Amino acid sequence: MLVVVQLSSEPIADNREQKEIEAMREVAGLYGKTWHTWQVDRSDEVANGHPTLMGSLTSHDQIDLHQESADRDQEYNADHKEKAVNRKEAGVKGPGIHHNADL
């Protein structure tokens, strides 16, 4: 997940990275699926349309993360590998696998 924190002024790049880590601490533990009515990739100005069930990837082998992140990394001048290292060092952890999950 890429969290892009927009600040009104960014005197120090570390401030934005810290804000992203704080945001990830709040969402990284969420597990499963969410219902979306707002399709941001269509640039809708308001929530519009039928609710769509969105899922989460649960394994690193489900997609080629490097390939899928390349355009986004370039567009946002980000590096998903660097962000993963920074988040790991900051103690941001995912939800793990629930004991009742089908494996």
N, C-alpha and C positions, 0 to 999 in steps of 0.2 A: 504494500500500500504506500502510495506517495501522498504525504500530507504537505501541501504548499501553504505556508502561513504568509499572508500578505500583511505587511506593516506599512503604516503611513510614511515612515522614514526609517531607513536601515543604516544607521551610522556604523554598525558593526555586524558583519555577517554571522558571527557566533550567536548573536541575539536571535536571529531567525532560526538557526539550527536548534538552539535551546527551546524555542517555542514549539518547533516541530516535535522534539522529543517529549515535551510535556503533553502535547496533543496525542501522541502515539501511546503514552502511558494510559490515557483514558480509553482508547479504542482497541488497543492490541489484544486485550483480554476478551473481547467480544467473539463469540463463536457462532457459526452457523449462517443463517440467512436473514435478509432484511427485505422489506417491501418498499419498492421505490415508485413514487408517482411523478418524480421530477427527473426528466432526462436531461442532465446537464450537457451531454454531448450534442444535443440538438439545439442548445442555447435557448431553451424555453425560459421565458421571463417569470412564469408562475407555474406551480405544480399543475400539470396538465396530462390527462390520459389515464388509462386503466392501470391499477397497481400491478407491478411486475415483480415476481419473486426473484431475487438476486442471490446467488450462492457464493460461497467462499471456497477458495482452493484449500485443500487440506494436506497436500503433499507437494514437495518440491519437484517431483517428476511429472506433474500434471501439465506443465507448460515449460517452454524454454524461456525462463525469466529474462535472460540477457537479450534475446531476440525481441521479446514482447516489450521490453522497457527501453529499447534503443531510441526510438523516436521521441518518447516522452522525456528521457534523460537529456536529449539534445535540446528539445523545446524549452525545458525548464532549467537548463544548465545544471543538471543534477547527476549524481552517480549512485544508482541503487545499491551497488556493492559497498560503497563508502558509507551510505546511510545505514545499511544493515549492520556494519561494524560499529558505527557510532551508537546505534540504538542498543546493540548487545552490550557494549561497554557501559552504557547508562542504565543497564538493568531492565530494559523494556523486554517483556516476555509475552509470548502468545498464550492462548488459552490451554494448550496441551490437548490431549485427547480425553474426552469424558469417559468415565469407567463404564457407562452404559452404551457407548457408541459401537456401531457395527464395524468390525474391522475386516 
